[in-house]
Amino acid sequence: MTGTARRRRRRAATARAGPPILLVVPAVLAVGFLAIPLLGLLGQTPWRNLAAELATPKVQTALRLSLVCSLGAVAISILLGVPLAFLLARVEFPGRNLVRALTTLPMVLPPVVGGVALLLAFGRRGLAGQWLDRAFGITLPFTTAGAILAEAFVAMPFLVITTEAGLRAMDRRFEDAATTLGAGRWTTFRRVTLPLIAPSLGAGVALCWARALGEFGATITFAGNLPGTTQTMPLAVYLALENDLQAAIALSLVLLVVSLAVLIGLRDRWFPTA
Amino acid sequence: MLRSWIRSAVVLLVAAMLAAACGSDDQPSAGSSTSTEIKVFAAASLTAAFNELGPQFTAANGGTKVIFNFAGSQALATQIQQGAPADVFASADTTNMDKVKDLVGTPQVFASNQLQIVVEKGNPKGVKGLDDLASGELMVVVPAPEVPAGRYAQQALDQAGIIVKPVSQEDNVKEVVTKVGLGEADAGIVYTTDVTAGGDTVDGVDIPADQNVTATYPIATVKASSNQAKAQAFMDLVLSSQGQQVLESYGFLPPPTS
């Protein structure tokens, strides 16, 4: 592998010269800045009653709901987002850049703004919501479905752009070869394309899920906050901060562990030399 | 193409933030003399009323500026405990004032607030009292039990012996008003002052005195303040008839006579 060789040579060169101090000082500050808050959290963790804190019905309910909602959001994202990624990567159509910009907008939009927008769109009086209410009697705010929708809104872009990047980077000649050999579209997709983009897809799903799990602003704004129905982990943390710091820290720790697990799962992708 | 789009978006965002940061240079810098300004930490529900009192204080006190820090009383009490530079503390409940009692002067109650049912403008569902909230036909939102307003609301419902199944426990009273104002919920329980502040999107339905809960608002000067005289002057203004009039115009009640 020439890439690895080059990297090794570069590393050797750096070792010889010693790392420039101009890089080291801000880099150390950056690491401290990012790590110290985590230490603060760990330092305040009530380790002795951690198990008891996590076993309370309130925490259990929030945990279960968070799992349901985040997995639901991932399911919606896969069902709708992966086909969108294919279209964006493979098909030239007018306004494609605009569609792509729209797709990524929720990544830069403050989630609370997203929540307000969802409320004005899918609320009982909203643009699409009033129609849903009249035609099917469906109201989304204050329901678990609403919480899933809010999480999908914020998390789907992560899956779309990661999958699209994977599709663009992939060598399409493999697909051409399969087609030449008589494979149909579905067989080609299943046996050639899917395995080739699996790492991107996996990373996209993991990012999407982590983002959905951590979603706060859009959820509390659009779906409200009710234990067992819409109160996911981040909402429970936020409200616990009002009167029960210990519970808030215990809940935060769970989210921290989950985030770490996702990072470790993705380490081969992001830190290939580690 | 995507990458270049993201890059230009980021550049634009950073530019906008820088512009915003530069634009706000009328704020006094941290190094400026503290004798010409006082910092008032006040409960979020006091925002509108105190913002009106601020300029009145400045005009009457030789240009001394008032800088407000509005937040939940709980957060403010914690900030004062952690040594935040406050001169005056106005809390929405006595609990949080008690938390900092060693750090402040003698508190005085300057206003009180009661609960009201908030409904959409014109009261389309014909809500008459707390009983109607228990019918199960209305989508009811309440403040979360973790925040003071939520505790009071629960207390009021308990007193009336009414069990309400809310569709949401919002993290603050303003959210309750917003959800009702948007028509997403049919009714909610908030402070009377929040209904007043909600403007023309909502109406209030009174809760009878025997079911209602009164929140009292104490104010005190902070002992660590380097400007006791001005801090006391602000407290006096709030307690004066001029201050009471402003508070009343925002729906606050006078301190309970007990």
Interface residues (C-beta under 8 A of the other chain):
Chain A: N97 R100 A101 T104 V108 L119 L120 G123 R124 R125 P141 F142 I161 E164 A165 I220 T221 A223 G224 N225 L226 P227 T229 T230 Q231 L235 Y238 L239 A240 E242 N243 D244
Chain B: M1 L2 W5 I6 A9 L13 G72 Q74 M139 V141 A144 E146 V147 P166 V167 S168 Q169 E170 D171 E175 K179 L182 G183 E184 A185
